């Protein structure tokens, strides 16, 4: 007798096509698609955002639910007055409120984006009746909850109270307590949520290891599935490659892809200003920031360029047109110990030399050394200057390739196709165990 088709529900912070950003969407989008193609019936449940989906020519073969709308749009005060006539607090009162409220929000939620937890909490409260109905009516065998926002993990307890036999998997895209290890209310909340999880899936070995140690989880409860890159998307982009800019012979082309916050502060973990100030003094280097959302900074240097939001394929073309791909993660917390950014996997697939700017003990710095992907330095003027001088020197000697080991067999292991295949094997074992009465 043929086994019934397994059914999976994914609760996630954002899903195509009504997503907020592609970055927080892609892990679960690719998983849902790959599982659907492998015989799973997949449902997703997430907030409803408006997004320019023309930039993301994707197609999903799964069912998606978007209870109501979650409108957390960036607007200035004048836009809010014009739209709904509401009164806007004077700036000094806004500052006072922020200084009063922000510490409380951080203590409660401890999200990397401190107001993200509050935003998702409001979405849940606003749509609780519809969400409760969907959780009862969708017939699913396994549940995955992907975060951040970590407020979504509360559904683990709710689902277990509805049906204790449903296996619940908490899928982490980022660390929660581990990124700053603060013993706050959010830490106690995470401990409680983990009690309702049958398994935890993380994004790196060190994260899984520390989760088991810090929260005293049974050995083997935490699995690792890297974020990875899409081999299918890369192959398609390479087949349609068109140079996004004209190269000048002899120049070194550096590209950073992804959004950035252009404010100079020790709290900005991707502060680009030290890099910009270094590059502007080297006329033989051209620096491109690709995928900048909103208004770029008022910087006018001949060799520094700001490109707005582009399609994923166009961003791949910028990578292929570059000599050096730049990654920046200079956090003053422990997040770098665990994280490999999503773009880093695409950088690995591109075959280009990677220049990672961050702490030497961070995971991306370790991967640069371990897999011979390029160079790494700290985000300070002396380290940046020395690194750029080395890159220009190797470029002039036609030896940049010596800085990057192109072991594509190794890189292929980081593809989403390979990683999601492992995820499915793990899900199949959980599903089989459930059918045999193990849950």
C-alpha beads as a LAMMPS data file, in Angstrom:
LAMMPS data file: protein, C-alpha beads

439 atoms
438 bonds

1 atom types
1 bond types

-500.0 500.0 xlo xhi
-500.0 500.0 ylo yhi
-500.0 500.0 zlo zhi

Masses

1 110.0

Atoms # bond

1 1 1 0.000 0.000 0.000
2 1 1 1.374 3.407 -0.956
3 1 1 2.297 5.684 1.947
4 1 1 0.158 8.835 2.274
5 1 1 1.654 12.121 1.132
6 1 1 3.346 13.838 4.093
7 1 1 2.027 17.300 4.896
8 1 1 4.151 20.103 6.323
9 1 1 3.209 23.508 7.742
10 1 1 5.865 26.241 7.897
11 1 1 5.286 29.331 10.052
12 1 1 7.780 31.984 9.006
13 1 1 8.306 35.763 9.248
14 1 1 7.979 36.432 5.510
15 1 1 7.094 34.481 2.369
16 1 1 7.130 35.123 -1.369
17 1 1 5.337 36.809 -3.049
18 1 1 3.953 38.963 -0.209
19 1 1 7.282 39.309 1.505
20 1 1 9.104 42.161 3.180
21 1 1 12.666 41.283 2.143
22 1 1 14.115 38.427 0.141
23 1 1 16.834 37.899 2.749
24 1 1 14.435 36.800 5.502
25 1 1 12.281 34.863 3.015
26 1 1 14.631 32.714 0.986
27 1 1 15.551 29.967 3.491
28 1 1 11.960 28.771 3.886
29 1 1 10.994 29.583 0.278
30 1 1 13.640 27.246 -1.130
31 1 1 12.868 24.557 1.452
32 1 1 9.125 24.691 0.719
33 1 1 9.736 24.499 -3.018
34 1 1 12.234 21.644 -2.815
35 1 1 10.028 19.608 -0.485
36 1 1 7.001 20.164 -2.737
37 1 1 8.967 18.779 -5.671
38 1 1 9.921 15.755 -3.539
39 1 1 6.368 14.694 -2.780
40 1 1 5.472 16.784 0.265
41 1 1 2.326 18.870 0.481
42 1 1 3.570 22.138 1.957
43 1 1 1.666 25.038 3.511
44 1 1 3.167 28.314 4.736
45 1 1 1.749 30.830 7.201
46 1 1 3.234 34.331 7.472
47 1 1 2.417 38.062 7.634
48 1 1 1.296 39.837 4.491
49 1 1 3.735 42.485 3.303
50 1 1 3.704 44.488 0.093
51 1 1 6.888 43.997 -1.906
52 1 1 8.170 44.662 -5.416
53 1 1 8.059 41.028 -6.491
54 1 1 9.032 41.964 -10.052
55 1 1 12.608 41.894 -8.780
56 1 1 12.176 38.287 -7.684
57 1 1 10.942 36.195 -10.583
58 1 1 10.191 33.135 -8.459
59 1 1 7.410 30.608 -8.595
60 1 1 6.198 28.601 -5.642
61 1 1 4.589 25.163 -5.844
62 1 1 3.117 25.209 -2.347
63 1 1 0.108 26.774 -0.600
64 1 1 0.548 30.032 1.325
65 1 1 -1.653 31.742 3.904
66 1 1 -1.247 35.429 4.769
67 1 1 -3.575 36.415 7.635
68 1 1 -4.467 40.093 7.184
69 1 1 -1.749 42.665 6.600
70 1 1 1.330 43.469 8.645
71 1 1 2.245 47.025 7.719
72 1 1 5.564 48.010 9.175
73 1 1 6.542 50.461 6.486
74 1 1 9.201 53.094 6.782
75 1 1 7.643 56.537 6.555
76 1 1 8.810 59.922 7.641
77 1 1 6.657 62.053 9.925
78 1 1 5.299 64.228 7.118
79 1 1 4.074 61.169 5.183
80 1 1 2.199 59.925 8.249
81 1 1 0.528 63.300 8.739
82 1 1 -0.518 63.456 5.089
83 1 1 -1.879 59.896 5.093
84 1 1 -3.965 59.822 8.231
85 1 1 -3.743 63.216 9.891
86 1 1 -2.236 61.802 13.084
87 1 1 -0.215 63.971 15.411
88 1 1 3.543 63.333 15.425
89 1 1 5.517 63.865 18.610
90 1 1 8.264 66.500 18.533
91 1 1 11.694 65.005 17.930
92 1 1 12.916 65.485 21.515
93 1 1 9.889 63.557 22.796
94 1 1 10.496 60.827 20.215
95 1 1 14.066 60.560 21.501
96 1 1 12.887 60.449 25.108
97 1 1 10.320 57.768 24.290
98 1 1 12.920 55.733 22.407
99 1 1 15.350 55.901 25.338
100 1 1 12.583 54.792 27.687
101 1 1 10.859 52.145 25.587
102 1 1 13.777 50.586 23.686
103 1 1 15.499 49.070 26.773
104 1 1 12.182 47.496 27.800
105 1 1 11.597 46.070 24.315
106 1 1 15.152 44.697 24.231
107 1 1 14.694 43.080 27.645
108 1 1 11.425 41.489 26.556
109 1 1 12.367 40.273 23.077
110 1 1 16.177 40.457 22.637
111 1 1 15.798 40.436 18.847
112 1 1 18.717 41.573 16.639
113 1 1 16.229 44.201 15.387
114 1 1 14.842 45.235 18.776
115 1 1 11.385 46.220 17.496
116 1 1 10.932 43.149 15.304
117 1 1 9.615 41.140 18.238
118 1 1 7.061 43.810 19.070
119 1 1 6.001 44.042 15.418
120 1 1 5.320 40.301 15.125
121 1 1 3.631 40.246 18.527
122 1 1 1.173 42.889 17.299
123 1 1 0.574 40.861 14.121
124 1 1 -0.262 37.791 16.206
125 1 1 -2.620 39.709 18.477
126 1 1 -4.349 41.392 15.563
127 1 1 -4.895 38.138 13.647
128 1 1 -5.153 35.625 16.497
129 1 1 -8.622 34.354 15.547
130 1 1 -7.658 33.714 11.923
131 1 1 -4.325 32.132 12.901
132 1 1 -6.031 29.892 15.471
133 1 1 -8.550 28.779 12.849
134 1 1 -5.810 27.953 10.319
135 1 1 -3.784 25.992 12.870
136 1 1 -6.841 23.836 13.549
137 1 1 -8.080 23.479 9.970
138 1 1 -4.853 22.867 8.025
139 1 1 -4.201 19.154 8.135
140 1 1 -0.432 18.841 8.655
141 1 1 1.847 16.108 9.971
142 1 1 4.933 18.174 10.858
143 1 1 5.393 21.833 11.840
144 1 1 8.456 24.022 11.217
145 1 1 8.653 27.453 12.845
146 1 1 11.377 29.638 11.356
147 1 1 12.798 32.682 13.138
148 1 1 13.674 35.453 13.748
149 1 1 11.309 36.925 14.698
150 1 1 11.533 34.630 17.707
151 1 1 8.060 35.631 18.903
152 1 1 6.834 33.091 16.343
153 1 1 8.225 30.275 18.505
154 1 1 5.224 30.742 20.807
155 1 1 3.238 28.694 18.270
156 1 1 5.149 25.585 19.381
157 1 1 3.257 25.570 22.672
158 1 1 -0.056 26.458 21.037
159 1 1 0.196 23.635 18.496
160 1 1 1.203 21.088 21.135
161 1 1 -1.904 22.013 23.127
162 1 1 -4.042 21.453 20.032
163 1 1 -2.360 18.161 19.104
164 1 1 0.550 16.868 21.187
165 1 1 1.434 14.281 18.528
166 1 1 2.505 16.924 15.967
167 1 1 6.334 17.066 15.746
168 1 1 7.509 20.674 16.115
169 1 1 10.832 21.886 14.712
170 1 1 12.278 25.270 15.685
171 1 1 14.364 26.547 12.778
172 1 1 16.872 29.295 13.619
173 1 1 18.177 31.677 10.947
174 1 1 20.045 33.681 13.613
175 1 1 20.956 33.101 17.263
176 1 1 18.568 34.384 19.923
177 1 1 20.083 34.299 23.425
178 1 1 23.488 33.288 22.093
179 1 1 24.092 36.477 20.106
180 1 1 24.616 38.499 23.300
181 1 1 24.023 35.935 26.102
182 1 1 21.949 38.321 28.205
183 1 1 19.954 36.679 31.006
184 1 1 16.793 38.677 30.376
185 1 1 13.106 37.837 29.990
186 1 1 13.733 36.684 26.406
187 1 1 16.257 34.122 27.694
188 1 1 13.624 32.602 29.979
189 1 1 11.154 32.659 27.092
190 1 1 13.572 30.787 24.828
191 1 1 14.117 28.107 27.493
192 1 1 10.349 27.644 27.733
193 1 1 9.851 27.481 23.940
194 1 1 12.587 24.866 23.564
195 1 1 10.682 22.515 25.875
196 1 1 7.972 22.220 23.217
197 1 1 10.412 21.520 20.371
198 1 1 10.979 17.974 19.194
199 1 1 14.040 19.152 17.272
200 1 1 16.051 22.306 16.630
201 1 1 17.604 23.132 13.263
202 1 1 20.399 25.684 13.152
203 1 1 22.751 27.169 10.594
204 1 1 26.230 26.200 11.840
205 1 1 27.928 23.486 13.897
206 1 1 29.131 25.875 16.582
207 1 1 25.579 27.193 17.011
208 1 1 24.154 23.676 17.425
209 1 1 26.922 22.727 19.864
210 1 1 26.457 25.804 22.052
211 1 1 22.657 25.511 22.017
212 1 1 22.907 21.995 23.442
213 1 1 25.417 23.113 26.082
214 1 1 23.812 26.398 27.170
215 1 1 20.229 25.110 27.257
216 1 1 21.131 21.554 28.367
217 1 1 19.415 19.992 25.374
218 1 1 19.773 16.260 24.658
219 1 1 22.742 15.526 22.423
220 1 1 21.591 15.293 18.820
221 1 1 18.473 17.404 19.318
222 1 1 20.084 20.215 17.283
223 1 1 20.646 19.602 13.577
224 1 1 22.596 21.751 11.114
225 1 1 21.291 22.917 7.744
226 1 1 23.332 25.689 6.163
227 1 1 21.560 28.556 4.432
228 1 1 23.541 27.864 1.264
229 1 1 23.188 29.110 -2.300
230 1 1 20.857 28.012 -5.091
231 1 1 22.751 26.100 -7.777
232 1 1 19.726 26.317 -10.077
233 1 1 19.576 30.114 -9.755
234 1 1 23.318 30.433 -10.276
235 1 1 23.324 28.247 -13.378
236 1 1 20.474 30.287 -14.852
237 1 1 22.259 33.566 -14.084
238 1 1 25.502 32.356 -15.664
239 1 1 23.690 31.287 -18.824
240 1 1 22.280 34.822 -19.186
241 1 1 25.329 36.732 -18.002
242 1 1 25.602 40.344 -19.133
243 1 1 28.336 42.596 -17.664
244 1 1 26.609 45.195 -15.437
245 1 1 29.404 47.744 -15.851
246 1 1 32.282 48.456 -18.203
247 1 1 35.698 47.529 -16.870
248 1 1 38.781 49.679 -17.296
249 1 1 41.954 47.634 -17.867
250 1 1 44.303 47.642 -14.901
251 1 1 41.685 48.558 -12.314
252 1 1 40.658 46.379 -9.377
253 1 1 36.885 45.978 -9.005
254 1 1 35.416 45.420 -5.555
255 1 1 31.721 44.628 -5.011
256 1 1 29.590 44.490 -1.881
257 1 1 26.052 43.133 -2.379
258 1 1 23.182 43.577 0.045
259 1 1 21.661 46.405 2.007
260 1 1 23.683 48.548 4.409
261 1 1 23.041 51.075 7.151
262 1 1 25.033 54.187 6.379
263 1 1 25.578 55.517 9.862
264 1 1 28.947 55.656 11.590
265 1 1 28.598 54.007 14.994
266 1 1 30.203 51.192 16.910
267 1 1 26.727 49.620 17.023
268 1 1 26.598 49.376 13.212
269 1 1 27.973 45.893 12.636
270 1 1 28.322 46.579 8.904
271 1 1 29.803 50.058 9.085
272 1 1 31.084 50.772 5.534
273 1 1 32.682 54.158 6.167
274 1 1 36.204 52.926 7.075
275 1 1 36.214 50.925 3.818
276 1 1 34.915 53.866 1.773
277 1 1 37.530 56.224 3.206
278 1 1 40.254 53.679 2.445
279 1 1 39.174 52.948 -1.132
280 1 1 38.834 56.610 -2.108
281 1 1 42.608 57.048 -1.661
282 1 1 43.341 54.260 -4.179
283 1 1 42.434 55.472 -7.698
284 1 1 43.184 52.020 -9.152
285 1 1 40.286 50.508 -7.177
286 1 1 36.566 50.789 -7.991
287 1 1 34.073 49.999 -5.225
288 1 1 30.414 49.102 -5.916
289 1 1 27.714 48.833 -3.243
290 1 1 24.885 46.876 -4.884
291 1 1 21.367 46.512 -3.486
292 1 1 21.146 49.695 -1.434
293 1 1 17.573 50.320 -0.300
294 1 1 16.440 53.873 0.202
295 1 1 18.508 56.998 -0.236
296 1 1 22.281 56.428 -0.558
297 1 1 24.644 58.539 1.547
298 1 1 25.866 61.944 0.397
299 1 1 29.235 60.613 -0.698
300 1 1 30.711 61.742 -3.979
301 1 1 33.945 59.938 -4.763
302 1 1 34.838 59.055 -8.334
303 1 1 35.639 55.439 -7.484
304 1 1 32.764 54.663 -5.067
305 1 1 29.390 53.736 -6.599
306 1 1 25.963 53.065 -5.058
307 1 1 23.502 50.835 -6.930
308 1 1 19.889 50.533 -5.765
309 1 1 17.800 47.431 -5.246
310 1 1 18.344 44.913 -8.054
311 1 1 17.109 41.423 -8.901
312 1 1 18.921 38.429 -7.496
313 1 1 20.190 37.561 -10.976
314 1 1 21.595 41.050 -11.503
315 1 1 23.373 40.841 -8.152
316 1 1 24.958 37.574 -9.357
317 1 1 26.112 39.388 -12.498
318 1 1 27.791 42.051 -10.365
319 1 1 29.554 39.289 -8.447
320 1 1 30.760 37.654 -11.653
321 1 1 31.989 41.011 -12.997
322 1 1 34.061 41.700 -9.874
323 1 1 37.594 40.814 -8.861
324 1 1 36.891 40.964 -5.126
325 1 1 33.668 40.375 -3.180
326 1 1 33.373 42.148 0.159
327 1 1 31.689 40.889 3.316
328 1 1 31.377 43.053 6.448
329 1 1 30.377 41.794 9.893
330 1 1 31.960 43.721 12.750
331 1 1 29.529 43.228 15.620
332 1 1 30.532 43.933 19.206
333 1 1 28.644 40.847 20.356
334 1 1 28.880 37.082 19.820
335 1 1 26.737 36.902 16.670
336 1 1 29.783 36.628 14.403
337 1 1 30.853 33.497 16.271
338 1 1 27.877 31.666 14.777
339 1 1 26.801 33.453 11.605
340 1 1 27.623 33.004 7.952
341 1 1 25.640 35.604 6.018
342 1 1 23.412 34.492 3.157
343 1 1 25.440 36.437 0.590
344 1 1 28.621 34.718 1.761
345 1 1 27.420 31.438 0.235
346 1 1 26.779 33.175 -3.073
347 1 1 30.266 34.655 -2.839
348 1 1 31.645 31.137 -2.394
349 1 1 29.745 29.912 -5.454
350 1 1 30.915 32.848 -7.608
351 1 1 34.532 31.698 -7.521
352 1 1 35.758 35.233 -6.808
353 1 1 38.204 36.202 -4.068
354 1 1 36.354 37.100 -0.858
355 1 1 37.540 39.928 1.376
356 1 1 35.879 39.548 4.769
357 1 1 36.032 42.510 7.136
358 1 1 35.427 41.557 10.754
359 1 1 36.879 39.967 13.865
360 1 1 39.521 37.249 13.338
361 1 1 37.684 34.844 15.679
362 1 1 34.379 35.062 13.799
363 1 1 33.047 32.134 11.781
364 1 1 33.296 33.831 8.380
365 1 1 36.932 34.728 9.098
366 1 1 37.513 31.096 10.048
367 1 1 35.940 29.866 6.793
368 1 1 38.100 32.276 4.779
369 1 1 41.179 30.619 6.270
370 1 1 39.869 27.046 6.396
371 1 1 38.619 26.901 2.801
372 1 1 41.181 29.353 1.356
373 1 1 38.520 31.713 0.041
374 1 1 40.457 34.979 0.183
375 1 1 41.619 37.369 2.888
376 1 1 40.263 38.839 6.108
377 1 1 41.037 41.902 8.215
378 1 1 39.580 44.045 10.980
379 1 1 37.384 47.034 10.180
380 1 1 39.973 49.702 10.939
381 1 1 42.043 52.009 8.679
382 1 1 45.364 50.202 9.096
383 1 1 43.955 46.719 8.441
384 1 1 41.887 47.893 5.477
385 1 1 44.784 49.802 3.918
386 1 1 47.180 46.853 4.223
387 1 1 44.609 44.451 2.754
388 1 1 43.761 46.703 -0.183
389 1 1 47.448 47.230 -0.936
390 1 1 47.902 43.440 -0.994
391 1 1 44.941 42.956 -3.327
392 1 1 46.123 45.640 -5.742
393 1 1 49.632 44.220 -5.699
394 1 1 48.422 40.694 -6.455
395 1 1 46.112 42.047 -9.147
396 1 1 48.979 43.876 -10.871
397 1 1 51.039 40.675 -10.796
398 1 1 48.089 38.662 -12.157
399 1 1 48.133 36.504 -9.025
400 1 1 44.731 37.148 -7.476
401 1 1 43.825 33.546 -8.213
402 1 1 46.490 32.488 -5.715
403 1 1 44.345 33.939 -2.916
404 1 1 41.318 31.755 -3.705
405 1 1 41.215 27.969 -3.810
406 1 1 38.487 26.949 -6.255
407 1 1 37.387 23.601 -4.859
408 1 1 33.938 23.562 -6.444
409 1 1 33.303 20.003 -5.246
410 1 1 33.572 21.304 -1.689
411 1 1 31.495 24.393 -2.486
412 1 1 28.723 22.244 -3.993
413 1 1 28.083 20.765 -0.560
414 1 1 26.851 24.217 0.501
415 1 1 24.188 24.420 -2.209
416 1 1 20.593 24.716 -1.068
417 1 1 19.771 21.653 -3.125
418 1 1 22.211 19.554 -1.069
419 1 1 21.261 21.163 2.252
420 1 1 17.513 20.811 1.669
421 1 1 18.010 17.190 0.664
422 1 1 19.490 16.606 4.120
423 1 1 16.655 18.574 5.689
424 1 1 14.166 16.316 3.900
425 1 1 15.925 13.151 5.075
426 1 1 15.633 14.439 8.624
427 1 1 11.950 15.384 8.129
428 1 1 11.180 11.970 6.631
429 1 1 12.590 10.265 9.722
430 1 1 10.450 12.472 11.974
431 1 1 7.369 11.814 9.835
432 1 1 8.008 8.060 9.883
433 1 1 8.478 8.129 13.647
434 1 1 5.177 9.992 14.025
435 1 1 3.335 7.393 11.913
436 1 1 4.811 4.651 14.074
437 1 1 3.547 6.413 17.184
438 1 1 6.860 7.907 18.311
439 1 1 5.296 11.317 18.945

Bonds

1 1 1 2
2 1 2 3
3 1 3 4
4 1 4 5
5 1 5 6
6 1 6 7
7 1 7 8
8 1 8 9
9 1 9 10
10 1 10 11
11 1 11 12
12 1 12 13
13 1 13 14
14 1 14 15
15 1 15 16
16 1 16 17
17 1 17 18
18 1 18 19
19 1 19 20
20 1 20 21
21 1 21 22
22 1 22 23
23 1 23 24
24 1 24 25
25 1 25 26
26 1 26 27
27 1 27 28
28 1 28 29
29 1 29 30
30 1 30 31
31 1 31 32
32 1 32 33
33 1 33 34
34 1 34 35
35 1 35 36
36 1 36 37
37 1 37 38
38 1 38 39
39 1 39 40
40 1 40 41
41 1 41 42
42 1 42 43
43 1 43 44
44 1 44 45
45 1 45 46
46 1 46 47
47 1 47 48
48 1 48 49
49 1 49 50
50 1 50 51
51 1 51 52
52 1 52 53
53 1 53 54
54 1 54 55
55 1 55 56
56 1 56 57
57 1 57 58
58 1 58 59
59 1 59 60
60 1 60 61
61 1 61 62
62 1 62 63
63 1 63 64
64 1 64 65
65 1 65 66
66 1 66 67
67 1 67 68
68 1 68 69
69 1 69 70
70 1 70 71
71 1 71 72
72 1 72 73
73 1 73 74
74 1 74 75
75 1 75 76
76 1 76 77
77 1 77 78
78 1 78 79
79 1 79 80
80 1 80 81
81 1 81 82
82 1 82 83
83 1 83 84
84 1 84 85
85 1 85 86
86 1 86 87
87 1 87 88
88 1 88 89
89 1 89 90
90 1 90 91
91 1 91 92
92 1 92 93
93 1 93 94
94 1 94 95
95 1 95 96
96 1 96 97
97 1 97 98
98 1 98 99
99 1 99 100
100 1 100 101
101 1 101 102
102 1 102 103
103 1 103 104
104 1 104 105
105 1 105 106
106 1 106 107
107 1 107 108
108 1 108 109
109 1 109 110
110 1 110 111
111 1 111 112
112 1 112 113
113 1 113 114
114 1 114 115
115 1 115 116
116 1 116 117
117 1 117 118
118 1 118 119
119 1 119 120
120 1 120 121
121 1 121 122
122 1 122 123
123 1 123 124
124 1 124 125
125 1 125 126
126 1 126 127
127 1 127 128
128 1 128 129
129 1 129 130
130 1 130 131
131 1 131 132
132 1 132 133
133 1 133 134
134 1 134 135
135 1 135 136
136 1 136 137
137 1 137 138
138 1 138 139
139 1 139 140
140 1 140 141
141 1 141 142
142 1 142 143
143 1 143 144
144 1 144 145
145 1 145 146
146 1 146 147
147 1 147 148
148 1 148 149
149 1 149 150
150 1 150 151
151 1 151 152
152 1 152 153
153 1 153 154
154 1 154 155
155 1 155 156
156 1 156 157
157 1 157 158
158 1 158 159
159 1 159 160
160 1 160 161
161 1 161 162
162 1 162 163
163 1 163 164
164 1 164 165
165 1 165 166
166 1 166 167
167 1 167 168
168 1 168 169
169 1 169 170
170 1 170 171
171 1 171 172
172 1 172 173
173 1 173 174
174 1 174 175
175 1 175 176
176 1 176 177
177 1 177 178
178 1 178 179
179 1 179 180
180 1 180 181
181 1 181 182
182 1 182 183
183 1 183 184
184 1 184 185
185 1 185 186
186 1 186 187
187 1 187 188
188 1 188 189
189 1 189 190
190 1 190 191
191 1 191 192
192 1 192 193
193 1 193 194
194 1 194 195
195 1 195 196
196 1 196 197
197 1 197 198
198 1 198 199
199 1 199 200
200 1 200 201
201 1 201 202
202 1 202 203
203 1 203 204
204 1 204 205
205 1 205 206
206 1 206 207
207 1 207 208
208 1 208 209
209 1 209 210
210 1 210 211
211 1 211 212
212 1 212 213
213 1 213 214
214 1 214 215
215 1 215 216
216 1 216 217
217 1 217 218
218 1 218 219
219 1 219 220
220 1 220 221
221 1 221 222
222 1 222 223
223 1 223 224
224 1 224 225
225 1 225 226
226 1 226 227
227 1 227 228
228 1 228 229
229 1 229 230
230 1 230 231
231 1 231 232
232 1 232 233
233 1 233 234
234 1 234 235
235 1 235 236
236 1 236 237
237 1 237 238
238 1 238 239
239 1 239 240
240 1 240 241
241 1 241 242
242 1 242 243
243 1 243 244
244 1 244 245
245 1 245 246
246 1 246 247
247 1 247 248
248 1 248 249
249 1 249 250
250 1 250 251
251 1 251 252
252 1 252 253
253 1 253 254
254 1 254 255
255 1 255 256
256 1 256 257
257 1 257 258
258 1 258 259
259 1 259 260
260 1 260 261
261 1 261 262
262 1 262 263
263 1 263 264
264 1 264 265
265 1 265 266
266 1 266 267
267 1 267 268
268 1 268 269
269 1 269 270
270 1 270 271
271 1 271 272
272 1 272 273
273 1 273 274
274 1 274 275
275 1 275 276
276 1 276 277
277 1 277 278
278 1 278 279
279 1 279 280
280 1 280 281
281 1 281 282
282 1 282 283
283 1 283 284
284 1 284 285
285 1 285 286
286 1 286 287
287 1 287 288
288 1 288 289
289 1 289 290
290 1 290 291
291 1 291 292
292 1 292 293
293 1 293 294
294 1 294 295
295 1 295 296
296 1 296 297
297 1 297 298
298 1 298 299
299 1 299 300
300 1 300 301
301 1 301 302
302 1 302 303
303 1 303 304
304 1 304 305
305 1 305 306
306 1 306 307
307 1 307 308
308 1 308 309
309 1 309 310
310 1 310 311
311 1 311 312
312 1 312 313
313 1 313 314
314 1 314 315
315 1 315 316
316 1 316 317
317 1 317 318
318 1 318 319
319 1 319 320
320 1 320 321
321 1 321 322
322 1 322 323
323 1 323 324
324 1 324 325
325 1 325 326
326 1 326 327
327 1 327 328
328 1 328 329
329 1 329 330
330 1 330 331
331 1 331 332
332 1 332 333
333 1 333 334
334 1 334 335
335 1 335 336
336 1 336 337
337 1 337 338
338 1 338 339
339 1 339 340
340 1 340 341
341 1 341 342
342 1 342 343
343 1 343 344
344 1 344 345
345 1 345 346
346 1 346 347
347 1 347 348
348 1 348 349
349 1 349 350
350 1 350 351
351 1 351 352
352 1 352 353
353 1 353 354
354 1 354 355
355 1 355 356
356 1 356 357
357 1 357 358
358 1 358 359
359 1 359 360
360 1 360 361
361 1 361 362
362 1 362 363
363 1 363 364
364 1 364 365
365 1 365 366
366 1 366 367
367 1 367 368
368 1 368 369
369 1 369 370
370 1 370 371
371 1 371 372
372 1 372 373
373 1 373 374
374 1 374 375
375 1 375 376
376 1 376 377
377 1 377 378
378 1 378 379
379 1 379 380
380 1 380 381
381 1 381 382
382 1 382 383
383 1 383 384
384 1 384 385
385 1 385 386
386 1 386 387
387 1 387 388
388 1 388 389
389 1 389 390
390 1 390 391
391 1 391 392
392 1 392 393
393 1 393 394
394 1 394 395
395 1 395 396
396 1 396 397
397 1 397 398
398 1 398 399
399 1 399 400
400 1 400 401
401 1 401 402
402 1 402 403
403 1 403 404
404 1 404 405
405 1 405 406
406 1 406 407
407 1 407 408
408 1 408 409
409 1 409 410
410 1 410 411
411 1 411 412
412 1 412 413
413 1 413 414
414 1 414 415
415 1 415 416
416 1 416 417
417 1 417 418
418 1 418 419
419 1 419 420
420 1 420 421
421 1 421 422
422 1 422 423
423 1 423 424
424 1 424 425
425 1 425 426
426 1 426 427
427 1 427 428
428 1 428 429
429 1 429 430
430 1 430 431
431 1 431 432
432 1 432 433
433 1 433 434
434 1 434 435
435 1 435 436
436 1 436 437
437 1 437 438
438 1 438 439
